[in-house]
Amino acid sequence: MDGAQRPQFFKVLQQGCKLSIPLAFVKHISDDNHGKATIFSLGKFWHVKIQADGEELFFGDGWDELVSALELNEGFSLVFRYEGNMVFTIKVFDKSGCRQFNTLKKRKLISPADDTSTEINAMKNDVRSINIEKSKLPGNIQRMELKKKNSHISRFSAPFIDIKKEVQFSKTITRSNLIYSYLSVPLSFCSSNGFSTSQTVILTDSEGKTFTVHLSCPTRSPKFGKGWSVFSGEKNLQEGDTCIFELDSENKNIMHVQITKKQSS
């Protein structure tokens, strides 16, 4: 089931009022409801109780923590999308109707573009310093040195400035992935999609079942860690199987996984 087919509902946040789930929407979760939901936003998640008031269901314990963390205000519009297995993602729109991508509690997330600008500016400063130091050299040597340094900057900066968006990657399962419960994620994939900090993502299989997995994002070797063993065990992954991970078209914290089992010889 793709993103466009997943059930959604819309709510306007009102101060002092419970955030209820529309009665017409309840049918989508009635078979899954075990009294608790997981709600994702901005790479983080919150466990929120599903409580009842007569026939009405609403988000109870844990909801206020989410509201505080995301700094939601009265009049904000929230669009909930049901991912299955009592997992929801939300989009937030402010009073003006603009989509909010604000950070959690004033925490600034540095994008790859920011890092790129910093690195390139630093190298340009190096060039200026070198030019000053070499200003007393003969003119032909100055031109050769400057051309050499600027050439180095172009080779360095080009891959970072013109990053091609990667929406999927493929991994063949190894013995280490099963024994040590991890799966490396291509650094280029993380960079092109702005995964600059560790966060939790949702993996969905072809049946729409969801799994929460921690994506750690160190400088050189991002990987799936906590939660990967649950996914690999549930899907009975074996050495030689291939998994294709594709970003959801609406939410980059959701990845759809297609599994191809190893051909037996």
matplotlib code that plots the C-alpha trace (Angstrom):
import matplotlib.pyplot as plt

x = [0.0, 1.6, 1.5, -1.5, -3.6, -2.9, -5.8, -5.4, -7.4, -7.1, -7.5, -7.1, -5.4, -7.6, -6.3, -7.8, -9.5, -8.7, -7.5, -10.0, -9.8, -12.8, -15.4, -15.3, -11.5, -11.7, -12.5, -9.0, -7.4, -10.1, -8.3, -4.9, -5.8, -4.0, -4.3, -1.1, 0.1, 3.5, 3.6, 6.5, 7.6, 10.9, 12.8, 11.6, 8.7, 6.4, 4.4, 0.9, -2.0, -5.3, -8.0, -11.8, -14.6, -17.8, -17.5, -14.9, -11.2, -8.6, -4.8, -4.2, -1.1, 2.0, 0.2, 1.1, 4.8, 4.6, 2.8, 5.5, 8.4, 7.1, 6.0, 2.5, 0.1, -3.6, -4.9, -2.2, -3.5, -2.3, -2.6, -2.3, -1.4, -1.9, 1.1, -0.4, 0.3, -0.7, 2.0, 1.1, 3.0, 2.0, 2.4, 2.1, 0.8, 0.8, -2.1, -1.1, -1.5, 2.3, 3.9, 6.1, 9.6, 10.7, 13.3, 12.6, 12.8, 15.1, 17.6, 19.3, 19.8, 22.7, 22.0, 24.6, 24.4, 25.4, 28.4, 29.3, 29.2, 31.4, 34.0, 34.2, 34.4, 37.2, 39.1, 38.5, 39.9, 43.0, 43.4, 43.3, 45.9, 48.2, 47.8, 48.9, 51.9, 52.9, 52.3, 56.1, 56.8, 57.3, 54.1, 54.2, 54.7, 51.8, 49.5, 50.5, 50.0, 46.6, 45.4, 46.6, 44.8, 41.6, 41.6, 41.8, 38.7, 36.7, 37.4, 36.6, 33.4, 31.7, 30.4, 28.9, 27.4, 25.7, 24.3, 21.9, 18.9, 19.0, 15.6, 16.6, 19.5, 20.0, 21.8, 22.7, 22.4, 25.7, 26.4, 27.6, 24.3, 22.5, 25.0, 25.8, 22.3, 23.2, 23.0, 25.2, 23.5, 25.2, 26.7, 25.7, 22.1, 22.1, 23.8, 21.5, 18.4, 19.6, 20.1, 22.7, 21.7, 20.8, 17.0, 14.3, 12.8, 9.9, 10.5, 7.4, 7.1, 5.0, 2.1, 2.1, 3.5, 5.8, 9.0, 10.8, 14.6, 17.3, 19.4, 22.7, 24.6, 28.2, 30.5, 31.6, 29.5, 25.7, 23.8, 20.6, 21.0, 18.4, 15.3, 17.1, 17.2, 13.5, 12.9, 15.4, 14.0, 10.4, 11.2, 13.4, 16.3, 19.1, 22.6, 22.4, 18.9, 18.6, 16.7, 15.8, 15.0, 13.0, 12.0, 8.3, 7.3, 5.8, 7.8, 11.6, 11.4, 9.5, 11.2, 9.4, 11.4, 11.2, 12.9, 14.3, 15.2, 18.4, 18.1, 18.8, 21.4]
y = [0.0, 3.3, 6.7, 7.9, 5.0, 5.2, 6.5, 10.1, 12.5, 16.2, 18.0, 21.6, 21.9, 23.5, 24.4, 22.4, 20.0, 16.3, 15.4, 12.8, 10.4, 10.8, 8.1, 7.5, 6.8, 4.4, 1.5, 1.7, 1.0, -1.2, -4.5, -3.1, -1.1, -2.3, 0.9, 2.6, 4.4, 5.5, 8.9, 10.0, 13.6, 15.1, 11.8, 11.4, 9.3, 9.3, 6.6, 7.8, 6.0, 5.6, 6.2, 6.0, 8.3, 6.4, 5.6, 8.3, 7.5, 10.2, 10.6, 10.5, 10.0, 11.0, 13.4, 16.5, 15.6, 15.5, 18.9, 20.4, 18.9, 20.0, 23.4, 23.1, 26.0, 26.4, 26.8, 24.6, 22.1, 18.5, 15.8, 12.3, 9.4, 5.8, 3.6, 0.4, -1.5, 1.6, 3.8, 7.4, 10.1, 13.8, 16.9, 20.2, 23.5, 26.8, 29.3, 30.8, 27.4, 27.0, 23.6, 23.5, 21.9, 23.5, 21.8, 20.2, 22.6, 25.1, 22.4, 23.3, 20.5, 21.1, 20.2, 18.8, 22.1, 24.0, 21.7, 22.2, 25.9, 26.0, 23.7, 25.6, 29.0, 27.7, 26.5, 29.8, 31.6, 29.4, 30.5, 34.2, 33.6, 31.7, 34.5, 37.0, 34.9, 34.4, 38.0, 38.6, 35.7, 36.3, 36.8, 33.6, 31.5, 33.3, 32.4, 28.8, 28.4, 30.1, 27.9, 24.8, 25.8, 26.8, 23.5, 21.7, 23.5, 22.7, 19.0, 19.0, 21.1, 19.7, 16.4, 18.3, 21.2, 19.1, 16.3, 14.0, 13.0, 9.3, 7.9, 4.2, 1.9, -1.8, -4.1, -7.8, -9.4, -10.7, -13.0, -10.1, -8.3, -11.2, -12.0, -8.5, -7.0, -4.1, -3.0, -0.3, 2.5, 4.3, 7.6, 9.2, 8.2, 9.8, 13.0, 13.5, 13.2, 15.3, 12.5, 14.3, 13.2, 9.9, 9.2, 6.6, 5.5, 3.3, 0.3, -1.0, -4.3, -5.2, -6.1, -2.7, -4.0, -1.4, -1.8, 1.0, 1.0, 3.3, 5.0, 6.1, 8.8, 9.0, 10.9, 7.9, 4.8, 5.3, 2.1, 0.6, -0.6, -1.1, -2.7, -4.2, -7.6, -7.5, -6.7, -9.2, -11.9, -11.2, -11.3, -14.4, -12.7, -15.0, -14.5, -13.6, -12.1, -8.6, -5.7, -2.5, 0.5, 3.3, 6.6, 7.3, 10.1, 12.2, 11.3, 10.6, 8.9, 6.1, 3.5, 0.9, -2.4, -4.9, -8.3, -10.7, -14.1, -15.6, -18.0, -21.6, -23.3]
z = [0.0, -1.1, 0.6, -1.4, -0.3, 3.4, 5.5, 6.8, 9.0, 9.7, 13.0, 14.2, 17.6, 20.3, 23.7, 26.6, 24.3, 23.8, 20.3, 19.2, 16.4, 14.0, 14.3, 10.6, 10.9, 13.8, 11.4, 10.0, 13.4, 15.0, 14.3, 15.3, 18.4, 21.5, 23.5, 22.5, 19.3, 18.1, 16.5, 14.3, 13.4, 12.5, 12.9, 16.5, 18.0, 21.0, 22.5, 23.2, 24.8, 22.9, 25.4, 25.2, 26.2, 25.3, 21.6, 21.1, 21.0, 21.7, 22.2, 25.9, 28.1, 26.1, 23.8, 25.9, 25.7, 21.9, 21.8, 24.0, 22.1, 18.7, 20.1, 18.7, 19.3, 19.3, 15.7, 14.2, 11.7, 12.0, 9.3, 10.6, 8.3, 9.4, 8.5, 10.0, 13.3, 15.3, 13.8, 12.8, 11.1, 11.3, 9.2, 11.0, 9.5, 11.3, 11.6, 8.2, 6.6, 6.0, 6.5, 9.6, 9.5, 12.7, 14.8, 18.2, 21.1, 19.3, 18.4, 15.1, 12.7, 10.3, 6.8, 4.4, 2.4, 5.6, 6.1, 2.5, 2.7, 5.8, 4.3, 1.0, 2.7, 4.8, 1.8, 0.0, 3.1, 2.8, -0.8, 0.2, 2.9, 0.5, -2.1, 0.4, 1.4, -2.2, -3.3, -3.4, -5.8, -9.5, -11.4, -13.4, -10.2, -8.5, -11.4, -11.3, -7.6, -7.6, -10.5, -8.7, -5.5, -7.2, -9.1, -5.8, -4.5, -7.6, -7.4, -3.7, -3.8, -6.9, -5.3, -2.4, -4.3, -6.9, -4.9, -6.8, -4.7, -4.0, -3.1, -2.7, -2.1, -2.2, 0.2, 0.0, 3.5, 4.9, 7.7, 9.9, 9.4, 11.0, 13.7, 14.9, 14.2, 12.0, 8.4, 6.9, 5.0, 2.1, 3.2, -0.1, 0.5, 4.0, 2.7, -0.2, 2.0, 4.9, 7.4, 9.5, 12.9, 14.4, 14.4, 14.2, 10.9, 10.0, 7.7, 6.0, 4.2, 1.1, 3.4, 5.1, 8.4, 10.1, 12.1, 14.0, 13.5, 14.8, 12.1, 13.5, 11.5, 12.4, 10.0, 7.9, 8.6, 9.0, 9.8, 11.1, 14.6, 17.3, 15.8, 12.8, 14.4, 14.9, 11.3, 9.9, 12.2, 11.3, 7.6, 8.0, 6.2, 5.2, 3.9, 0.2, 0.4, -1.2, 0.3, -1.6, 0.6, -0.9, 0.7, 1.1, -1.3, 1.5, 4.6, 4.5, 7.9, 6.2, 4.0, 2.0, 1.8, -1.1, -0.3, -2.9, -1.5, -2.6, -5.5, -4.3, -6.5]

ax = plt.figure().add_subplot(projection="3d")
ax.plot(x, y, z, "-o")
ax.set_aspect("equal")
plt.show()
